Amino acid sequence: MFDCDCPPDDCAGRVKRCLDGDRAAGDELARKFTPLVKAVVARVLGPSRREDWDDACQTIFLRLFANLGQWGARCPFCKWLAVVA
């Protein structure tokens, strides 16, 4: 679906720290993957709904953090995120 060159374990440490309650790790994940989330949102909503992009991105990150424990490092994190998004 999307090009992703990160290996499956690239984000494992950040995800574990985030699941352990480390807010900085969550911030790191959000910063790293905001461009991917914005790309998904832009593709799905299209340019005519640009005013909805920020709300959609926020919703996706809320869904991401609510389901973070389901990732399991079986695939690159960015591919899993694109599916969750």
C-alpha positions in Angstrom: 0.0 0.0 0.0 2.7 2.5 1.0 6.5 2.4 0.6 8.1 1.6 3.9 11.8 0.9 4.4 11.8 0.4 8.2 12.6 -3.1 9.4 10.0 -4.8 11.7 12.0 -4.1 14.8 12.7 -0.5 14.0 10.0 0.8 16.3 9.8 -2.1 18.8 11.7 -0.2 21.5 9.5 2.9 21.1 6.3 0.8 21.1 7.4 -1.1 24.2 8.3 2.1 26.0 5.0 3.7 25.0 3.1 0.6 26.3 5.0 1.0 29.5 3.7 4.5 29.9 6.6 6.6 28.4 4.9 9.6 26.9 8.1 10.7 25.1 8.1 7.4 23.2 4.5 8.1 22.0 5.6 11.6 20.9 8.5 10.1 19.0 6.1 7.6 17.2 3.7 10.4 16.4 6.5 12.7 15.0 8.0 9.9 13.0 4.7 8.7 11.4 2.8 12.0 11.0 3.9 12.2 7.3 2.5 8.7 6.7 -0.8 9.4 8.5 -1.2 12.7 6.6 -0.6 10.9 3.3 -3.2 8.3 4.1 -5.7 11.0 5.1 -5.0 13.1 2.0 -5.5 10.0 -0.2 -8.7 8.9 1.5 -10.3 12.3 2.0 -8.9 14.1 -1.0 -8.1 17.7 -1.5 -11.7 18.9 -1.4 -11.9 17.9 2.3 -8.6 19.4 3.4 -10.3 21.1 6.4 -11.0 17.7 7.8 -7.4 16.4 7.6 -6.3 17.5 11.0 -9.3 15.9 12.8 -8.8 12.7 10.8 -5.1 12.6 11.7 -5.9 13.0 15.4 -8.5 10.2 15.2 -6.0 7.9 13.5 -3.4 8.5 16.2 -6.0 7.9 18.9 -6.8 4.6 17.3 -3.1 3.8 16.9 -2.4 4.3 20.6 -5.5 2.5 21.6 -4.5 -0.6 19.5 -0.7 -0.3 20.0 -0.5 -3.6 21.9 -1.9 -5.5 18.9 1.1 -4.7 16.7 3.4 -7.6 17.8 6.3 -6.7 15.5 5.3 -9.2 12.8 5.5 -6.6 10.1 7.0 -3.2 9.7 5.3 -0.8 12.0 4.5 1.7 9.2 2.6 -1.0 7.3 0.6 -1.9 10.4 -0.1 1.8 11.0 -1.4 2.2 7.4 -3.8 -0.6 8.0 -5.0 0.8 11.4 -5.4 4.2 9.8 
